[in-house]
Amino acid sequence: MFFVTLSKISNNMLGQNRSDVKIGKTVGIVLKEDQRSNTITEGIVEAILTKSLFHPHGIKVRLTTGEVGRVKVIK
């Protein structure tokens, strides 16, 4: 797990566009239970769960560990 100040990340790295998120990529997500603290969990994308092309809070994914959250950082 690592911590990132989200205000310092450029918009193209925030994971709001589905086209930027690919299966097998390493990403940082915020789990539902971590939304208040914005704690980032790092992992590899197993499945993309959001069907729309854009989501303002980040594309929802499942990591290979089984954790589900919204992408905040794309590595």
C-alpha positions in Angstrom: 0.0 0.0 0.0 1.2 3.5 -0.7 -0.1 7.0 -0.1 -0.5 9.7 -2.7 -1.7 13.3 -2.6 -4.3 13.2 -5.3 -4.2 17.0 -6.0 -0.6 16.6 -7.3 -1.5 14.0 -10.0 -2.3 15.3 -13.5 -5.7 14.6 -15.0 -4.5 12.1 -17.6 -3.3 9.8 -14.7 -6.5 9.8 -12.7 -8.1 6.8 -14.3 -11.4 8.5 -15.3 -11.2 7.3 -18.9 -11.9 3.7 -19.6 -9.6 3.7 -22.6 -6.6 4.4 -20.2 -7.3 1.4 -18.0 -6.1 -1.9 -19.4 -6.2 -5.5 -18.0 -2.7 -6.3 -16.7 -1.8 -2.7 -15.9 -0.6 -1.7 -12.5 -3.0 0.8 -10.9 -3.7 2.5 -7.6 -7.4 2.2 -6.5 -9.4 3.5 -3.6 -11.5 0.8 -2.0 -15.1 1.6 -0.9 -14.1 1.4 2.8 -11.1 3.8 2.1 -13.0 6.5 0.4 -12.9 8.9 3.3 -9.2 8.6 3.9 -8.3 8.3 0.1 -5.9 5.4 0.9 -4.6 4.0 -2.3 -4.2 0.2 -2.8 -1.9 -0.9 -5.6 -2.5 -3.9 -7.8 -2.9 -5.4 -11.2 -6.2 -5.0 -13.1 -7.9 -8.3 -13.6 -11.3 -7.0 -14.9 -12.8 -3.6 -15.8 -16.2 -3.3 -14.2 -17.3 0.2 -15.4 -19.1 0.0 -18.8 -19.2 3.7 -19.6 -16.3 5.4 -21.3 -15.8 8.0 -18.5 -16.6 8.1 -14.8 -15.8 11.3 -12.8 -14.8 9.2 -9.7 -12.6 6.8 -11.6 -13.2 3.6 -13.5 -14.2 0.6 -11.3 -11.9 -2.4 -11.5 -11.2 -5.7 -9.9 -7.6 -6.4 -9.0 -5.9 -9.9 -9.3 -6.2 -10.0 -5.4 -10.0 -9.7 -5.7 -10.2 -6.2 -4.4 -12.7 -3.9 -6.1 -12.3 -0.1 -6.3 -12.1 3.0 -8.5 -8.8 3.8 -10.3 -7.1 6.9 -9.0 -3.6 6.4 -10.4 -2.3 4.6 -13.5 1.3 3.4 -13.4 
